[in-house]
Amino acid sequence: MPLEEVGGPINRIEGGAFSGYSAQFDGQHYFRIPYAELGGLNISGKGAQVSMFAVVRVRSGKTIAGIWSEGKGAGDDSGTRKYAM
């Protein structure tokens, strides 16, 4: 499943552990997978487990990846996080 670029194109810069390149995030752009396309990543229930791996250079505390419900929109804090890193 391909990742969608949200907020416009995400810069690709030299330097990366696997391909020699990395995505450079600016706090305004991010990747996403539409909920309907999550497939096996959409887990829940007792005993549900997921493994995640990322090579990331972080300059301040940020959420790198995960899945959660944002609630019903702006001002609604009823959302729940399934998993994140």
Secondary structure by P-SEA (a helix, b strand, c coil): ccccccccbbbbbcccccccbbbbbccccccccccccccccccccccbbbbbbbbcccccccccbbbbbcccccccccccccccc
